[in-house]
């Protein structure tokens, strides 16, 4: 037998794996004794009702701490634990387009598992900073308020900050339908089961799903699955970016990803730090968010939603995410209460790359319209109460006359997609009319 044949036979021979045992189960965490275990390793727990896969997340003295990728029901003391010799990865490729997956990359749509020729780890380092190309081209979303006043760029990462019930998911669906991306990857993390079906059927639509991959981990999923859902979606987006495609990544919501990591960290014995969040949460966020953006060939334009409690943009997760991303879009509940949709607060929002991707006349027109909005907001209470005296401030007088036209232009039906060229033409005309 030649050397190559011997190597092939050796590779095909099953190797012995270390075997340990379960010593305790507390909450969502397993304590196991397993020689040679390493953080990130996958293990199989042999319970009477069937095998359960778990992931090693830490150590406490001689015990390895493992989070199950499923329910703990049926686990008992001294159940055997076997190392798999691998880490969590998924199959990636064109076969995923049009599919709905769970947080662990398994099909949820009732169809057979997609056949892929390549596998990729779901938790990996962001690309090197110097390997990224600059953001130079505008990214059309089909939403006038964004394309006109908060222009995004291909490869930009932006946060969508909103409370519950302000139109966050509706806006995400509008961006997914109106974007010019080659592939759309959506991660729905911690959503209600009802909202998942609604998003797929109403917000995304049958046509939109033909170029989309949807990853779902509902609120009842294990915390490790909710965390992995965002990483699985990012890994899929990275694969298409490496092929040179323009990818739109929508993650709803990064707050629930942070909460999943908080559950994991606290279960593993981490001390709570900022408002109950352990330090691992603030190590996770930049590692996850920095994976999107421009690559050597393609680009991932990413929108991450952030749930803000009572409109508090300074709570720990919102503050951390705002500092990492390239811009933020704020949805205002008061605007939604007035029937103004999308309820984007143009004055509280910013795109940090707008000046790099927009023509000078576009930037100038946007600044003028924002200045009119700011002048009106400054005196809104006086105008509403009838206490403002016309003629006392020419800027405010101009803003009062312009406001109805500006608000009419900013309002947009959820099903309406505004062409980018038409948006810029209307914005320029509006700025000239009230110059």
MIDO-463124 format. One record per residue: x, y, z of N, C-alpha, C, O, CB in turn. Coordinates in steps of 0.1 Angstrom, whole numbers, plus 5000, padded with zeros to 4 digits. Glycine has a CB too. Layout:
! residues N
XYZXYZXYZXYZXYZ/...
! end
This chain:
! residues 435
500949885000500050005000500950125000501850145008499050005012/500650224991501450344990501050445001500050425008501350414976/501850545003501750635014500350715013499750735023502850735014/500050755001498750834999497550755003496650805010498650884985/497550624999496450535002496350515017495250505023496550404995/497550505024497550485038496950605045496250595055498950455043/497350725040496850845046495350855045494650895054497450975040/494750825033493350825031492650725040491550765045493050795016/493150605042492550515050492550555065491650535072493250375049/493650625069493750675082492750785085492150795096495250725085/492550875075491650985076490250935078489350995084491751075064/489950815071488550765071488350685084487150645086488350685059/489350655091489150565103488650655115489250755118490550505107/487550615121486950695132488050695144488650595147485650625137/488150815149489050835160488350825173487150855174489850965159/489050795184488450785197488250925202489151015201489350705207/487050955208486751085214486651075229486250975234485451135208/487151175236487051175251485551165255484651225248487651295257/485251085265483851075270483851115285484751075293483350925268/482951195288482751245302481351215307480651125302483151385304/480851295317479551275322478951405327479651505330479551175333/477651415327476951525333476951515348476751415354475451535328/477351635355477351635369476251725375475851705387478651675374/475751815367474651905372474051975361474651995350475252005382/472752015363472052105353471352215361470452185370470952015345/471652335358471152445366470652555356471352605348472152515375/469352575356468752675347468952625332468452525328469352805349/469752705325469952675310471352615309471852595297469852795302/472052585320473452545319473652405324473052355333474252635328/474552335317475052195321476452205327477252275321474952095309/476652135337478052115342478451975339477851875343478152145358/479651965332480051835328481551815331482251905333479851815313/481951685333483351655334483751585321483251485317483651555347/484651655314485051605301486551635298486851755297484151665290/487451535298488851565296489051625282488451585272489651435297/489951725282490351795270489351885264489551935253490651685260/488251925271487252015265487852155264488752195272486052015274/487452225254487952365251486752455249485652405244488852365239/486852585252485752675250485452675235486352695226486052815255/484152665231483752665217483552525212482952515201484752735209/483952425218483852285214482352245215481652285224484652185222/481952165205480552105205480751965212481651895209479952095191/479751925220479751795226478351735225477351805222480051805242/478251605226476951535225476651475238477451405244476951425214/475451505243475051445256474051325252473051345245474251555265/474351215257473551095254472451075265472751025276474450965253/471251125262470151105272469250995267469250965255469451245273/468450945275467550835271466550865259466250785251466650785283/466150995259465251035248465951075235465351105225464451155253/467251065235468051095223469151195226469251255236467151165212/470151205216471251285218470951435218470051475211472351255207/471651515226471551655226472851715224473851685231470951705240/472951815215474251885213474352005222473352075224474351925198/475552025227475752145236477152205232477952145225475752095251/477252325236478552395233479252435246478552495255478252525225/480552415247481252455259481452605259481952665249482652385260/481052675270481152825270482052865281482352985282479752885272/482552775290483452825301483752705310483352595308482752935309/484452745321484952645330484752695345484852815347486352595328/484452605354484452635368485152525375484552415377482952655373/486352555380487252445386487352335376487852345365486552405400/486952205380487152095372485952065363485951975355487451965380/484952155363483752135355483752225343484152335343482452165363/483352165331483152245319481652285319480752205323483452165306/481452415315480052465315479652465300480252515291480052615320/478452395298477952375284476552425283475752405292478052225281/476252495272474952545269474352445259474952425248474952685264/473152395261472552305252471952375240471452485241471452215258/472052315228471452365216470052305214469752255204472352345203/469252305225467952245225467452235240468052295249468052105219/466352175242465752165255466552065264467051965259464252125254/466552095277467252015287466451895291466851805299467652095299/465151885287464251785292464851645289465351615278462851795284/464851565299465351425298466851405302467351295303465251385284/467551525305468951515310468951465324468151505333469651655309/469851375328469951325341471451315345472351325337469351185342/471651305358473051285363473751165357473151055356473051285379/475051185354475851075349475551035335476050935330475750955358/474651115328474551095313475851115306476651205310473451185307/476151025297477451035290477551165281476651205275477750915281/478751225281479051335273480251305264481351265269479251465282/480051325251481151285242481551405234480751475228480751175233/482851425233483451535224483151505210483351385206484951565227/482851605202482651585187483951615179484051575168481551665182/484851685186486051725179485951845169486851875162486551615171/484751915170484552025161483852145168483552135180483751985149/483752255161483052365165481852395157481652335146484052495166/481052495161479752515154480052585140480552695140478852595162/479552515130479652575116478452535109477652455113480952525109/478252605097477052585089477452565074478552615070475952695090/476552505066476752505052476352635046475352695049476052385045/477152685036476852815030476852795014477652715009477852935034/476152885007476152874993474852924987473952964994476352724989/474752914974473552974967472252894970471152944969473752964952/472352764975471252684978470452744990469252704992471652544982/471052834997470352895009469353005004468453035012471352955019/469453064993468653174988467153124987466953014980469153234975/466253194993464853154992464453075004463253035005464553094980/465353035013465152945024464853015037465353135039466252845025/464152955046464053005060464652905069464352785069462453025064/465652945077466452865086466152895101465753015104467952875083/466452805110466452845124467752895128468652915120466052715132/467852925141469052995146470352915145471452965147468853035160/470152785142471352695141471552645127472352555124471052565150/470852715117471052695103470252575098470552535086472452665101/469352525105468452405100467252465094466752565098468152315112/466752395083465552445076464252455085464052355092465252355064/463552565083462252575090461052575081459952575085462252705098/461352575068460252595058459652465053458852465044460752665046/460052355060459452225056460052165044459652055039458052245053/461052225038461752165026463052085031463452105042462152285017/463552005022464751935026465952025029465952135024465151835014/466851975036468052055040468752095027468952015018469051975049/469152225026469852275014471252195012471952175022470152425015/471552165000472852104997473852204994473752284984472652004985/474852215002475952315001477252235000477452135006475952415013/478252294993479552234991480552295001481752255001479952244977/480252395008481152465017480652485031479452505032481652605011/481452475041481052505055481852615060483052635057481152375063/481252695069481952805075481652815090480552795094481652935068/482652855098482352875113481552995115481653095107483752885121/480652995124479753105126480353215135479853325135478453055132/481353185143481953285152483353295147484253215150481853235167/483653415141485053435136485353585137484453665139485153385122/486653615134487053745136486553835124486353785113488553755136/486353965127486054055116487254065106488354035110485654195122/486954115094488054125085489054235089488654335096487554165071/490354235085491254335089490854475084490254485074492654305084/491154575092490654715089491254755075490554815068491154815100/492454725072493054765060492654685048492954715036494554765061/491854575050491354495039490054555034489454505024491154355043/489454655041488154705037488354825027489254905028487454765049/487554825017487454935007486655045013485755025021486854884994/486955175009486155285014484755275009484455214998486755415010/483755335016482355345012482255475003482555585007481455365024/481955444990481955554980480655564972480455664966483055534971/479755464972478555464964477355464973477355404983478555344955/476355544969475055544976474355414976474355344966474155664972/473655384986472855264987471355304987470855364997473155175000/470655274976469255324975468355224983468455104982468755324961/467455284992466555205000465155204995464255124999466655245014/464755304987463455324983462555404993461355424991462755194980/463255455004462555525014463055675013464255695015462855475029/462155765010462555905007463255965019464356035016461255985004/462755955031463456015042464855965044465756045047462655985055/465155845041466555795042467355835030468455885031466555635043/466855815018467655845006467855995004468956034999466955784993/466956075009467156215007467956285018468856355015465756285007/467556255031468156325042469256245049470056305057467156375052/469256115048470156035056470755925046470755805050469455965068/471255965035471755875025472755775030473755815036472355955013/472455645028473355535032474255505020474055545009472555415036/475355435024476355395014476455245013476155175023477755455017/476855195002477055055000478255005009479355055008477355014985/477954925019478954875028478854955042479754935050480354895023/477855035043477655105056476955025066476154935062476955245054/477255045079476554975090475855075098476455175103477554895099/474455065099473655165106472755105116472354985114472855245095/472455175126471455125136470155185135470055305132472055155150/469055115137467655165137467155155151466855045156466755075127/467055275157466655275171465255315173464755415167467555385179/464455225180463055245181462555175193463055075198462355195169/461455225199460655155209459755055202459755035190459855245218/458954985210458054885204456854955198456355045204457654785215/456354895187455154945181455255075173454255145172454154955191/456455115169456655245162456855225147457055325140457955325168/456955105143457055085128458355035124458755045112456755205121/459154975133460454925131460454815120461254825110461154875143/459654715122459654595113459154635099459554585089458854485119/458154725100457554775087458654845079458654835066456354875089/459454935085460455005078461554905073462054925062461155105087/461854805081462854705076462354635064463054615054463154595087/461054595064460454535052460454625040460754585029459054495055/460254755042460354855031461754865025461954875013459854995035/462754865034464154875029464454745022465154755011465054885041/464054625027464354505020463754505006464354454996463854385028/462454545005461854544991462454654982462554624970460354574993/462854764987463254874979464754884976465154954967462855004985/465554794982466954804980467354734967466654664961467654734992/468554774963469054724950470154614953470854574944469754834942/470154554965471154454968470954324960469754294956471054424983/471954254958471854124951471254014960470453934955473254074946/471554024973471053924982470653994995471354084999472153814985/469553955001469054005014469153895024468553795022467654075012/469853915035469853825046469253885058469653995063471353775049/468253815063467453875075467553785087467453655086465953885071/467953835098467953765111466853815120466853935124469353775118/465853735123464753775132465053705146464853585147463353735127/465553785155466053725168465053765179464853885182467453775171/464553665186463653695198462353745194461653805203464353795207/461853725182460553775178459453685182459753565185460553795162/458253735183457053655185456853565173457153605161455853735188/456353445175456153355163455153415153455353395141455653225168/454153485158453153545149453853655140453553665128452053615157/454753725146455453835138456353785127456553845117456253925147/456853655129457753595119456953575106457353615095458353465124/455753515108454953485096454453615089454453615077453653405100/454153715097453653835091454853905084454553955073453253935102/456053905089457153965082457453895069457653955059458453955091/457353755069457653685056456553705046456853715034457753535059/455253715050454253725041453853865036453553885025452953655047/453953955046453554095043454654195040454754255030452654145054/455654195050456754295048457654255038458154335030457454305062/458054125037459054075027458454035014458954075004459753955033/457353965014456653935002457253814995458453784997456554054993/456453754986456853634979458053664969458953584968455753574971/457953784963459053824954460353844961461453814956458653944946/460253914973461453944980462153824985463353824986461054034992/461353714988462053594993462853524983463653434986460953504999/462653554970463353484959464853524960465653454954462753524946/465253634966466653674967467053684982468053754985466853814960/466353624991466553645005466853515012466353405008465353715011/467553525023467753415033467253465046467753575050469253365033/466353395052465853435065466253345076465953225075464253455064/466753395087467253315098466353355110466253475114468753335102/465653255117464753285127465053215140465353095140463253245122/465053295151465153235164464153305173464353425177466653245171/462953245175461853315183462253325197463253275202460553235181/461353405204461653435218461753315227462353325238460553535223/461153205223461153085232462352995229462552895236459853005230/463253035220464452955217465452975228465453065236465053005203/466352875229467352875239468252995237468453045225468252745239/468853055247469653175245470853155235471153245228470253225258/471453035235472553015226472053015212472753055203473252875229/470852975209470252975196469953115191470153155180469052885194/469453195201469153335197470453415194470553495185468453405209/471553385202472853445199473353395185473853475177473853415210/473253265183473853205171473053255158473653265147473753055171/471753285160470953335148471653455141471753455129469553365152/472053555149472753665144474053635137474453685127472953775154/474753535143476053495138475853415125476653425116476853415148/474853325125474553245113474253335101474753325090473453145116/473353435104473053535093474253605088474353625076471953635098/475053655097476253725093477253635085477853685076476953785106/477353515089478253415082477753395068478553395058478253285089/476453385066475853365053476053495044476453485033474253335054/475853605050476153735043477653745039477953795028475753855052/478553705048479953705045480253615033481153655025480753665057/479653505032479853415020479553485007480353474998479053285022/478353545007477953614994478853734992479153774980476553654995/479253805002480253915000481553874994482053934985480453995014/482053754999483253704993483153664979484153664972483753575001/481953644974481753614960481553744952481453734939480453534958/481753864958481653984951480254054950480054144943482153974938/479353994958477954044957477754164967478454174977476953934960/476654244964476254344973475154284981474054244976475654474965/475354274995474454205004473854305013474454395018475254095012/472554295016471854375026471554275038470854175036470454435021/472154315049471954235062471054305071471354425075473354195068/469954245075468954305084468954225097468554105096467554325078/469254275108469254205121468254275130468454385134470654195127/467254195134466154255143465954155154465254055152464854275135/466454185166467154305169468454265177468554165183466254395178/469454355176470754335183470554345198471354295206471754445178/469454415203469254415217468954285222469354245233468054515220/468154205215467754065219469053975218469153875226466654015211/469954005209471153925209471953955221472553865227472053965196/472054085225472754125238472054055250472754015259472754275239/470754045250470053985261470353835262470453785273468554015260/470453775250470853635250472153605256472453515264470753575236/473153695252474453685257474553715272475253655280475453775250/473653805277473553835291473053705299473653675309472553945294/472053635293471653515300472753405300472953345311470453455292/473553405289474653305289475753345299476253255307475253295275/476053475299477153515308476753505323477653455330477453665305/475553535326475153525340475053385344475453345356473753595342/474553295335474553155339475853095341476052995349473753075328/476853145333478253095335478953155347480153125349479053125322/478353245354478953305366479553435364480253485373479953205371/479353505353479953645351479253735360478053725363479853685336/479953835366479353935374478654035365479154075355480354005384/477454085369476754195362477554325363478054355374475254205366/477554395352478254525352477354645350476754695359479454525342/477154685337476354795334474854755333474454685324476854865321/474054795342472654775343472354625341471354585334471854855332/473154535347472854395347473554325336473454195335471454375347/474154395326474854325315476254295319476954385324474854415303/476654165318478054135321479054185310478654215299478153985323/480354185313481354235304481354165290481654225280482754225310/480954035290480953965277480054015267480354005255480653815279/478954085271478054155261478754255254478654275241476854215269/479654335261480254445254481554405247482154485239480654555264/481954285249482954225240482354165228482954165217483754115248/481154115229480454045218480054155207480254125195479253975222/479454265211478854355202479854405191479554395179478354475209/481054455194481954505183482454385175482654395163483154575189/482654265181483054155173482054115163482354075152483354035183/480754125166479654085157479454195147479354165135478354065165/479354325151478954435142480054465133479754515121478554555150/481354445136482454475128482554375116483354405107483754485135/481854265117482054165106481354215093481754165082481454035110/480354295094479754345082480554465076481554505082478254395085/480054525065480754635059481454595046481154485040481754695068/482254685041483054655029484054545030484654525041483754785024/484154465020485254355020486154385008486154495003484554225018/487054295005487954304994487254314981487754374971489054194994/486154244980485354244967483954294969483654404964485354094961/483154224975481754264977481554354990482554404995480854144978/480354374994480054455005478754405012477854355006479854605001/478754425025477554395033477054535039477754585048477854295045/475954575034475254695040474354645051473454565048474554785029/474554685063473854625074472954725082473354845084474854565084/471754685085470854765094470554675106469954565105469554805086/470954725118470754655130469654735139469954855142472054645138/468654665142467654735150468054735165468554635170466254685148/467654835172468054845187466754885194466154995190469154945189/466254815203465054845211465554945222466354915230464454715217/464855055223465255155233464055165243462855175239465455295227/464355155256463355155266462955295269463755375274463855085279/461655325266461155465269461955575262461955685266461255485284/462455535250463155635242464555675247465155775243462355755241/465055595256466355625262467555575253467855455253466455555276/468055665246469155625236470555615244471555575237469255735226/470555645257471755625264471855505273472755485281471955745273/470855415271470955285279472155205273472555235262469555205278/472655115281473955055277474154995263475055025256474354945287/473154915259473254855246473154955235473954955225472254745244/472155045236471955155226473255235225473655275214470755235229/473755275236474955365236476155295230476955355222475255405250/476355165233477455095228477355075212478255095205477554955234/476155035208475955015194476055145186476655145175474554955191/475555255191475655385184477155425182477455495172474955495192/477955385192479355425191480155335181481255375176480055415204/479655215178480355125169479955145154480755135145480054985173/478655175152478155185138478455315131478955405137476655155138/478155315118478455435109477255525108477155605099478855385096/476355525117475155605116474055555124474055435128474755635102/472955635127471855585134470555655129470555775126471955605149/469555575128468155615124467255605136467155495142467655535111/466655715140465855715152464355725148463955815141466255835162/463555635153462055635151461455705163461755655174461455495148/460655805161460055885172458555845174457755855164460256035169/458255805186456855765189455855885187454755865183456755715203/456356005190455456125188455056135173453856175170456056255193/455956115164455656125150454656015146453756045139456956115142/454855895151453955785148452555815154451555785147454455655154/452455885165451155915171450456025163449256025163451355975185/451156105155450556205146450256145132449856215124451456325145/450456015131450155945118451255975108450955965096448855995113/452456005112453556035103454455905101455155875110454456155108/454255845090455055715087455855735074455355795064454155595086/457055685074457855625085458155735095458455845092459055555080/458155695108458255785119459755825122460255815133457655735132/460455855111461955885112462156025117461656125111462655865099/462856045128463256175134464456215126465556175130463456165149/464356295116465456335108466456415115467656405112464956415096/466056495125467056575133467856495143468956525146466256685140/467256385148468056305158468856195151469656125157467056235167/468656175137469356075130470456125122470556245119468355995121/471456035119472656085111473155965103473255855108473656145120/473655995091474455905083475855955082476056065076473855875069/476855885088478155935088478955935075479955985074478955865099/478355865065478955855052478255935041478655925030479155715048/477256005045476456075035477356175026477156175014475256155041/478256245033479056335026480056265016480456335006479856415035/480356135018481256065009480456004997481155974987481955955017/479155984998478455914988477456004980476855954970477755794994/477356124984476356214978476956334971478056374975475356264988/476356374960476856494953476656624961475856624970476056514939/477556724959477456844968476056914968475656954978478556944963/475456914956474056974956473056904964472156954970473656994941/473256764964472356684972472556714987471656734995472556534970/473856724991474156745005473656885009473056905020475656735008/473756985000473357115003471857125005471357195014473857214992/471157054996469657054997469156995010468257035016469056984985/469856875013469456805026469656895038468856895047470256675027/470856965038471157055050470057165051469757195062472557115048/469657215040468657325040467357275045466757345054468557395026/466857165041465657105045465757075060464757095068465256985037/466857015065466956985079467057115087466457115098468256905081/467657225082467657345089466257405091465957465101468557445082/465357385081464057435082463257355092462557415100463257425068/463457225092462857145103463357185117462557185126463156995100/464657205118465157245131464657385136464357395147466757255130/464457475126463957605130462457595135462057665144463957705118/461757505128460357495133460257425146459457465155459557415122/461057315148461057245161461457335173460957315184462057125160/462357425170462757515180461557605186461557635198463857615175/460657635177459457715181458157645181457057705181459357845172/458257505180456957425178455957455189454757475186457357285178/456357465202455457485213454757615212453557635214456157475226/455557725208454957855207453957855195452857915196456057965204/454357795184453457795172452157715176451057765172454157735160/452257605182451157525186450157595195448957585194451557395192/450757675205449957745214449357875208448557945215450757775227/449857915197449458045190450158165196449758275194447958065192/451258135203451958245210453058305201453658405204452558195223/453358235190454358285181453858405173452758395167454958175172/454558515172454158635164454858625151456058635150454558765172/454058615140454658605126455458735124455058845127453558595116/456658715117457558825114458658845125459558925122456758955113/458558785136459558805146460858725143461858765148459058755160/460758625135461958545131461758495116460958405114462258435140/462458565107462258525093462458375090461858315082463158605084/463458315097463758165095462558085099462157995092464958125104/461958115111460758045115459558065106458857975103460358085130/459358185101458358215092458458125079457458075074458258365088/459658115074459958035062459657885066459157815058461358055057/460057845077459957705082458457665083458057555079460657675095/457657765088456157735090455557715076454657635074455557855097/455957805066455357785053455857655046455057595039455757905044/457057615049457657495042457157365048457157265042459157505042/456857365061456557245069455557155062455857035061456057275082/454357205057453457105051453957035039453756915037452157185047/454757105031455357045019456456945023456556835017455957145010/457256975033458356885038457756765043458156655040459256955048/456656775052456056655058455356575048455356445049455056695069/454756635038454156555027455156475019454856365015453356655017/456356535017457456465010457956345019458356245013458556565006/458056375032458656275040457756155043458256045045459056335054/456456175043455556065045455555975033455656015022454056125048/455355845036455455745026454755615030454955565041456955715022/453855565022453155445024454155325025455155325018452055415014/453855225034454755115035454955045022456054985020454255025046/454055035014454154965001454755044990454954984979452754904997/454955164992455455254981456955254981457655264992454955404983/457555234970459055244968459355364959458855374948459555114961/460155454965460455584958461755564950462755534957460555694968/461755584937463055574930464055674935463655794938462855594915/465355644936466355724941466455864934466555964940467755654941/466455854920466555974912465356064915465556194916466655934897/464156014916463056094918463056164932462656274934461756014917/463556084942463756144955464656264955464356364961464256034965/465756254949466756364948466156484941466356594945468056314942/465456454930464856564922463856644931463756764931464256514909/462956564938461956634947462656704958462156814962460956524952/463656654964464356724975464956854970464856954977465456624981/465656844959466256964953465257074950465457194953467056934940/464057034944463057134941462457194954462157314955461957064933/462357114965461757154977462757264984462257364989461557044987/464057234983465057324989465057454981465157564987466457264989/464857454968464957574960463657654962463657784963465057544945/462557594964461257664966461257744979460657844980460057564966/461957694989461957765002463457805005463857805017461457675013/464157854995465557904997465558035005466558095007466257914984/
! end
